[in-house]
Amino acid sequence: MTDVKTHVRTAVRNVRRQVDRRKPPADEEYMLFSLGVADYISLVALFFGWTATMLITTGEPNWALVSMLIAFGFDKLDGFYARAFGEPTTMGRHIDAFIDVFTYLVPAVAIYHFVLSPAMFLSVLVGFTVLAFGLLRLVRFASEGLEDDDGTSYYRGITVVHLNALVVANYFFAAFVLQWNGWLAAATVLPAAPLMISNYRSYKTVGSHTVAGLLALAVVAFALVLEFGL
């Protein structure tokens, strides 16, 4: 019995030591004050991403797309600022990855559910699939960062931006193509989601950024056409 008590006491002491090690020092700076400019830019992206989700839920998908594209712009700006001014940090990469959940994944799921979905079970299936694979992809990115191929950076797997763009494309197909519907949208999104954790290389190049910028402008233009009936 004495041996058991000794083992228990030892185990409790070890747990306390581990907890004490994880306690932040009393004089540690408040987190908001320790963030860099790039991190605050990421938070602005979060604001517009969340605004997009709220607009979708209140029946304003076209303005939601505009807000989502503004979020996309700030998401790209934070990375540019961090690289240009020497601010890339592990904390910044984690912040950026977690904010992408609300900038790209949640709005994409909301668009499918509130605008495209023909049935609740499809909303559940598509939503879970997009969020599950998207979260796994972002966790992997937060852990690994960008990969390098002979001086050119790339992401492993398609990105959450690609998946979001696919959902947006389905939104426009449903608006402009009579035969397109939520079933066909699900048939494109469900097989694409697992590609976010594949080993496909999504390269970061000037060309890819240029194409992304042009597509963003096209999305805004089509959204405004739908909104105002031009």
Phi and psi in degrees as a GROMACS rama.xvg file:
@    title "Ramachandran Plot"
@    xaxis  label "Phi"
@    yaxis  label "Psi"
@TYPE xy
-62.1532  -39.4087  THR-2
-63.1643  -38.7618  ASP-3
-63.6799  -45.279  VAL-4
-61.3986  -39.8078  LYS-5
-63.1299  -43.4165  THR-6
-64.2755  -40.6811  HIS-7
-62.7682  -47.1846  VAL-8
-60.0481  -41.7831  ARG-9
-62.8354  -42.369  THR-10
-63.5887  -42.197  ALA-11
-63.1504  -43.2723  VAL-12
-60.4461  -42.169  ARG-13
-63.9755  -40.1529  ASN-14
-63.6111  -43.6327  VAL-15
-61.5806  -39.8364  ARG-16
-61.9711  -42.8608  ARG-17
-63.4207  -41.2282  GLN-18
-64.4805  -43.4382  VAL-19
-61.8939  -36.3346  ASP-20
-65.0728  -30.4654  ARG-21
-86.4412  -11.312  ARG-22
-68.5645  130.054  LYS-23
-68.804  147.311  PRO-24
-59.4205  149.977  PRO-25
-60.3976  -28.9396  ALA-26
-97.6549  14.3638  ASP-27
-64.616  138.792  GLU-28
-66.9655  140.305  GLU-29
-55.7709  135.148  TYR-30
-54.6953  -43.4753  MET-31
-59.5125  -31.1039  LEU-32
-79.4088  -15.378  PHE-33
-95.0144  -5.84111  SER-34
-74.1164  149.39  LEU-35
-90.4465  174.725  GLY-36
-58.9583  -42.0151  VAL-37
-60.0156  -36.6595  ALA-38
-66.4251  -38.3731  ASP-39
-69.5395  -32.6355  TYR-40
-64.2604  -38.6529  ILE-41
-60.3888  -38.8569  SER-42
-67.0582  -32.9315  LEU-43
-64.8123  -40.6642  VAL-44
-59.7899  -40.8073  ALA-45
-60.033  -42.1421  LEU-46
-58.134  -48.3601  PHE-47
-73.1637  -32.0703  PHE-48
-64.5656  -43.0471  GLY-49
-68.8165  -37.5608  TRP-50
-59.3835  -40.4637  THR-51
-59.7781  -43.5156  ALA-52
-62.6448  -43.5065  THR-53
-63.3461  -38.2675  MET-54
-66.0138  -37.5428  LEU-55
-63.2889  -44.4397  ILE-56
-68.8516  -18.6862  THR-57
-103.803  15.1536  THR-58
82.3068  25.8938  GLY-59
-122.64  61.9396  GLU-60
-64.8928  -31.1835  PRO-61
-69.3907  -43.9422  ASN-62
-68.4938  -28.6214  TRP-63
-62.6741  -39.285  ALA-64
-64.7175  -38.5533  LEU-65
-62.6286  -45.7523  VAL-66
-63.4246  -39.661  SER-67
-64.5649  -36.6585  MET-68
-70.8781  -32.5202  LEU-69
-64.9544  -41.3488  ILE-70
-60.231  -41.6951  ALA-71
-58.9554  -42.8174  PHE-72
-61.5368  -44.2307  GLY-73
-69.8672  -32.0908  PHE-74
-63.1535  -39.9589  ASP-75
-72.8181  -34.5242  LYS-76
-65.556  -36.85  LEU-77
-64.3659  -40.5854  ASP-78
-66.4481  -41.559  GLY-79
-61.7852  -44.4906  PHE-80
-63.4144  -43.6966  TYR-81
-61.8493  -41.1927  ALA-82
-73.1537  -39.1607  ARG-83
-69.8662  -32.9829  ALA-84
-114.128  19.3116  PHE-85
64.749  37.7165  GLY-86
-109.5  7.25652  GLU-87
-65.5944  127.435  PRO-88
-135.766  162.39  THR-89
-61.8226  -42.0102  THR-90
-60.6037  -43.1333  MET-91
-62.2232  -38.8287  GLY-92
-64.8595  -39.3826  ARG-93
-67.1033  -43.4222  HIS-94
-59.8829  -46.2618  ILE-95
-60.7057  -43.9462  ASP-96
-64.9454  -44.834  ALA-97
-68.9128  -36.0888  PHE-98
-67.7089  -29.7126  ILE-99
-59.31  -26.1057  ASP-100
-57.6551  -43.5725  VAL-101
-91.1521  -15.8027  PHE-102
-84.992  -34.7048  THR-103
-122.081  -47.6608  TYR-104
-71.3082  -51.181  LEU-105
-63.3301  -45.7791  VAL-106
-60.5583  -36.8984  PRO-107
-63.1372  -45.6939  ALA-108
-63.4174  -40.1014  VAL-109
-64.6818  -41.873  ALA-110
-60.0431  -44.9115  ILE-111
-62.8251  -48.3102  TYR-112
-67.138  -48.5628  HIS-113
-83.7189  -20.7488  PHE-114
-116.724  -40.0857  VAL-115
-103.389  -33.1439  LEU-116
-63.9387  130.905  SER-117
-90.6347  -9.7276  PRO-118
-156.371  148.812  ALA-119
-61.7189  -39.8511  MET-120
-64.4675  -30.4045  PHE-121
-71.4164  -37.4887  LEU-122
-60.4817  -44.0779  SER-123
-63.2372  -46.3036  VAL-124
-64.8231  -49.8259  LEU-125
-65.383  -44.1066  VAL-126
-61.1284  -47.7587  GLY-127
-62.3159  -44.1882  PHE-128
-62.749  -46.0017  THR-129
-63.76  -46.2611  VAL-130
-68.5647  -41.2035  LEU-131
-63.9467  -53.3036  ALA-132
-70.2342  -33.6718  PHE-133
-65.2529  -43.4232  GLY-134
-64.3234  -42.5234  LEU-135
-61.0624  -40.8091  LEU-136
-62.9797  -42.7912  ARG-137
-71.2878  -34.8604  LEU-138
-63.1918  -42.8907  VAL-139
-63.1895  -42.3704  ARG-140
-64.8642  -41.8779  PHE-141
-61.7715  -31.4563  ALA-142
-81.5316  -40.4001  SER-143
-99.041  -33.4811  GLU-144
77.1766  -164.783  GLY-145
-76.0352  147.719  LEU-146
-95.2107  167.558  GLU-147
-130.195  133.575  ASP-148
-126.801  94.1497  ASP-149
54.0149  44.5835  ASP-150
92.713  -7.4374  GLY-151
-107.479  124.56  THR-152
-77.6716  148.797  SER-153
-151.985  157.188  TYR-154
-95.56  146.643  TYR-155
-83.5981  124.706  ARG-156
85.3747  162.721  GLY-157
-67.9007  157.663  ILE-158
-95.3535  168.959  THR-159
-64.7608  -24.8648  VAL-160
-65.5769  -43.3605  VAL-161
-60.3791  -44.1765  HIS-162
-65.3438  -42.1002  LEU-163
-60.4243  -43.4486  ASN-164
-62.7008  -34.8221  ALA-165
-64.8284  -42.2534  LEU-166
-65.0564  -42.0296  VAL-167
-62.3102  -41.1969  VAL-168
-60.2693  -40.1118  ALA-169
-65.2947  -34.8106  ASN-170
-60.104  -45.0888  TYR-171
-71.7716  -37.0899  PHE-172
-58.9511  -43.6136  PHE-173
-65.0914  -29.9207  ALA-174
-80.4823  -34.1098  ALA-175
-109.167  -18.8065  PHE-176
-111.195  116.007  VAL-177
-57.2205  -39.9316  LEU-178
-81.4284  -9.4952  GLN-179
-79.1994  142.656  TRP-180
-151.711  -178.42  ASN-181
-65.5481  -28.5651  GLY-182
-66.4603  -44.7561  TRP-183
-66.9981  -36.4164  LEU-184
-60.7621  -45.684  ALA-185
-61.4948  -35.8385  ALA-186
-67.2193  -21.2592  ALA-187
-92.7456  -35.905  THR-188
-77.0217  -42.7788  VAL-189
-59.9439  -46.7508  LEU-190
-73.6043  -20.8315  PRO-191
-78.2265  -33.3831  ALA-192
-55.5129  -45.314  ALA-193
-62.1285  -19.6615  PRO-194
-66.5664  -15.0095  LEU-195
-67.1768  -22.1203  MET-196
-113.309  20.5239  ILE-197
-82.0342  -177.304  SER-198
-100.215  14.0022  ASN-199
-60.1394  140.638  TYR-200
-97.7181  115.567  ARG-201
-99.9329  100.584  SER-202
-77.0482  143.357  TYR-203
-99.1483  102.371  LYS-204
-130.611  167.735  THR-205
-61.1272  -39.2959  VAL-206
-62.9522  -43.8387  GLY-207
-65.8253  -37.2068  SER-208
-67.9022  -36.918  HIS-209
-64.3164  -45.0611  THR-210
-61.9844  -42.9837  VAL-211
-61.201  -41.6181  ALA-212
-64.0983  -42.6685  GLY-213
-66.0982  -39.8627  LEU-214
-65.4447  -37.1755  LEU-215
-61.8024  -43.176  ALA-216
-63.8212  -38.2408  LEU-217
-65.1917  -39.3774  ALA-218
-61.8367  -45.5607  VAL-219
-60.6755  -43.1917  VAL-220
-62.6903  -47.4894  ALA-221
-65.0542  -37.5406  PHE-222
-63.1541  -41.4919  ALA-223
-69.875  -34.1602  LEU-224
-61.7938  -45.2678  VAL-225
-65.2278  -39.3438  LEU-226
-66.6827  -43.1485  GLU-227
-103.068  -1.18283  PHE-228
64.8659  37.6954  GLY-229
